[in-house]
Amino acid sequence: MKYFQPYSVEEAIEIAHASESTFLAGGTDLVLHMRNGKAQPSGLIDLGKIPVLREIKEVDGFIEIGSMATFAELGNSELVAQNAYALWQACQSMGSPQIRNQATLGGNLGNCSPAADGLPPLLALGAEVHLISQEGEEFVPLSTLLSRTPLLGQNTLILGFRIPINGWQSGFAKLGRRRALAIARLSVAVAVEIDGTRVENVRVALGAVGRRAFLSESLGRVLSGLELNGAWLEKGVLEVQQIVREALGARASAPYKREAVSGVFREALASIITEGGTQA
């Protein structure tokens, strides 16, 4: 198998076009897929020597995160903690310290596991994905990108992500067999715009209840524009249970996850509101 280690994005794109090799981000999933025969790339393009892909910075009212930023780096970022709290929380609970030091946000999207920890928070936070190929560059809402099949065009590189800094509050929680080290069996990310005692806008994203993580636009509409109180929280619990019911249908895990999601939803909101419905 061929191995390439470019030092610029342009070089990486040229190599991909000429060799039809696979981009290597953190590799925590790809290496396992190669070992069990699920993936057999003709070559690997290691992105680890491209500095711009590891940047985490504020630019014109957005947090810009390079695709090679690791979960450990994101979890240690004050910029992320202050302005994208749900993502920061996901980074704290994702895998072991060794995995967090290796796994990247771009790799999380590229592999696109149903249980990917990074995707629900990005969806709830309204993230866009910065893509580049020989045809040019584009920003695509993550919710739109996740509806595409295939996810990425041939030889398309994930440059990074762009999250608006808009003052919304957010939270993330997941259910696993062992806390922190477990793959999520169910995850919820919530972002809310609060004005006084009203919840003006809500974005709720779920993971591990479908083929890919998804943003529930219907749930967001139902919970937006209401008074922030205990009744709002209970309404949210009932609605999110219905979303899980519809997403899982007759699957064996449906009854368990339908009940479990209420606790995960409450936990995701714990950093935003108390049980009584006031801001925490």
TATARA-V168841 format. One record per residue. N is the residue number from 1. RES is the residue in one small letter. SS is DSSP state (h for helix, s for strand, l for the rest). PHI is phi in radians with two decimals (* if undefined). Layout:
[[N:RES:SS:PHI] [N:RES:SS:PHI]]
This chain:
[[1:m:l:*] [2:k:s:-1.37] [3:y:s:-2.32] [4:f:s:-2.20] [5:q:l:-2.38] [6:p:l:-1.26] [7:y:l:-1.99] [8:s:l:-2.61] [9:v:h:-1.09] [10:e:h:-1.05] [11:e:h:-1.13] [12:a:h:-1.11] [13:i:h:-1.15] [14:e:h:-1.09] [15:i:h:-1.12] [16:a:h:-1.06] [17:h:h:-1.16] [18:a:h:-1.44] [19:s:h:-1.99] [20:e:l:0.96] [21:s:l:-1.50] [22:t:s:-1.75] [23:f:s:-1.24] [24:l:s:-1.91] [25:a:l:-1.67] [26:g:l:-1.25] [27:g:l:1.46] [28:t:l:-1.13] [29:d:l:-1.64] [30:l:h:-1.09] [31:v:h:-1.08] [32:l:h:-1.12] [33:h:h:-1.12] [34:m:h:-1.19] [35:r:h:-1.18] [36:n:l:-1.65] [37:g:l:1.47] [38:k:l:-1.29] [39:a:l:-2.33] [40:q:l:-2.39] [41:p:l:-1.18] [42:s:l:-1.32] [43:g:s:-2.87] [44:l:s:-2.16] [45:i:s:-1.96] [46:d:s:-1.32] [47:l:l:-1.59] [48:g:l:-1.19] [49:k:l:-1.82] [50:i:l:-1.87] [51:p:h:-1.00] [52:v:h:-1.09] [53:l:h:-1.38] [54:r:h:-1.89] [55:e:l:-1.33] [56:i:s:-2.27] [57:k:s:-2.65] [58:e:s:-1.75] [59:v:s:-2.44] [60:d:l:0.87] [61:g:l:1.43] [62:f:s:-2.28] [63:i:s:-1.57] [64:e:s:-1.86] [65:i:s:-2.13] [66:g:s:-1.20] [67:s:l:-1.12] [68:m:l:-1.66] [69:a:l:-1.14] [70:t:s:-1.49] [71:f:h:-1.11] [72:a:h:-1.14] [73:e:h:-1.13] [74:l:h:-1.17] [75:g:h:-1.22] [76:n:l:-1.77] [77:s:l:-1.57] [78:e:h:-1.18] [79:l:h:-1.05] [80:v:h:-1.21] [81:a:h:-1.05] [82:q:h:-1.42] [83:n:h:-2.10] [84:a:l:-2.53] [85:y:h:-1.05] [86:a:h:-1.04] [87:l:h:-1.17] [88:w:h:-1.03] [89:q:h:-1.08] [90:a:h:-1.06] [91:c:h:-1.19] [92:q:h:-1.24] [93:s:h:-1.84] [94:m:l:-1.56] [95:g:l:1.07] [96:s:l:-1.54] [97:p:h:-0.96] [98:q:h:-1.12] [99:i:h:-1.15] [100:r:h:-1.10] [101:n:h:-1.29] [102:q:h:-1.89] [103:a:l:-1.21] [104:t:s:-2.04] [105:l:h:-1.17] [106:g:h:-1.14] [107:g:h:-1.16] [108:n:h:-1.04] [109:l:h:-1.29] [110:g:h:-1.05] [111:n:h:-1.30] [112:c:l:0.95] [113:s:l:-1.12] [114:p:l:-0.98] [115:a:l:-1.73] [116:a:l:-1.00] [117:d:h:-1.16] [118:g:h:-1.35] [119:l:h:-1.34] [120:p:h:-1.00] [121:p:h:-1.09] [122:l:h:-1.09] [123:l:h:-1.11] [124:a:h:-1.10] [125:l:l:-1.46] [126:g:l:1.28] [127:a:l:-1.24] [128:e:s:-1.92] [129:v:s:-1.87] [130:h:s:-1.68] [131:l:s:-1.98] [132:i:s:-2.51] [133:s:s:-2.59] [134:q:l:-1.15] [135:e:l:-1.41] [136:g:s:2.30] [137:e:s:-1.95] [138:e:s:-2.72] [139:f:s:-1.84] [140:v:s:-2.20] [141:p:s:-0.94] [142:l:h:-1.02] [143:s:h:-1.06] [144:t:h:-1.26] [145:l:h:-1.06] [146:l:l:-1.23] [147:s:l:-1.56] [148:r:l:-1.49] [149:t:l:-2.36] [150:p:l:-1.23] [151:l:l:-1.07] [152:l:l:-2.19] [153:g:l:-1.23] [154:q:l:-1.06] [155:n:l:1.09] [156:t:l:-1.61] [157:l:s:-1.87] [158:i:s:-1.42] [159:l:s:-1.31] [160:g:s:2.95] [161:f:s:-2.34] [162:r:s:-2.29] [163:i:s:-2.01] [164:p:s:-1.20] [165:i:l:-1.62] [166:n:l:-2.22] [167:g:l:1.43] [168:w:l:-1.19] [169:q:s:-1.68] [170:s:s:-2.57] [171:g:s:-2.72] [172:f:s:-2.49] [173:a:s:-2.63] [174:k:s:-2.53] [175:l:s:-2.03] [176:g:l:-2.46] [177:r:l:-1.20] [178:r:l:-2.31] [179:r:l:-1.03] [180:a:l:1.28] [181:l:l:-1.42] [182:a:l:-1.50] [183:i:l:-1.23] [184:a:l:-1.12] [185:r:l:-1.56] [186:l:s:-2.95] [187:s:s:-2.48] [188:v:s:-2.39] [189:a:s:-2.18] [190:v:s:-2.29] [191:a:s:-2.25] [192:v:s:-2.34] [193:e:s:-1.81] [194:i:s:-1.92] [195:d:s:-2.18] [196:g:l:1.17] [197:t:l:-1.83] [198:r:s:-2.01] [199:v:s:-1.63] [200:e:s:-1.32] [201:n:s:-2.48] [202:v:s:-2.39] [203:r:s:-2.25] [204:v:s:-2.15] [205:a:s:-2.16] [206:l:s:-2.20] [207:g:s:-2.19] [208:a:l:1.16] [209:v:l:-2.20] [210:g:l:-2.93] [211:r:l:-1.09] [212:r:l:-2.45] [213:a:l:-1.02] [214:f:s:-2.58] [215:l:s:-1.66] [216:s:l:-1.57] [217:e:h:-1.18] [218:s:h:-1.14] [219:l:h:-1.14] [220:g:h:-1.07] [221:r:h:-1.14] [222:v:h:-1.12] [223:l:h:-1.65] [224:s:l:-1.53] [225:g:l:1.35] [226:l:s:-2.08] [227:e:s:-1.20] [228:l:l:-1.48] [229:n:l:-2.70] [230:g:h:-1.08] [231:a:h:-1.10] [232:w:h:-1.08] [233:l:h:-1.09] [234:e:h:-1.16] [235:k:h:-1.09] [236:g:h:-1.07] [237:v:h:-1.06] [238:l:h:-1.11] [239:e:h:-1.20] [240:v:h:-1.23] [241:q:h:-1.11] [242:q:h:-1.15] [243:i:h:-1.06] [244:v:h:-1.14] [245:r:h:-1.02] [246:e:h:-1.22] [247:a:h:-1.24] [248:l:h:-1.65] [249:g:l:1.01] [250:a:l:-1.70] [251:r:l:-1.09] [252:a:l:-1.06] [253:s:l:-1.43] [254:a:h:-1.04] [255:p:h:-1.05] [256:y:h:-1.15] [257:k:h:-1.20] [258:r:h:-1.10] [259:e:h:-1.40] [260:a:h:-1.16] [261:v:h:-1.12] [262:s:h:-1.09] [263:g:h:-1.21] [264:v:h:-1.17] [265:f:h:-1.08] [266:r:h:-1.07] [267:e:h:-1.15] [268:a:h:-1.08] [269:l:h:-1.55] [270:a:l:-1.09] [271:s:l:-1.41] [272:i:l:-1.90] [273:i:s:-2.36] [274:t:l:-1.60] [275:e:l:-1.02] [276:g:l:-1.32] [277:g:l:1.73] [278:t:l:-1.64] [279:q:s:-1.15] [280:a:l:-1.35]]
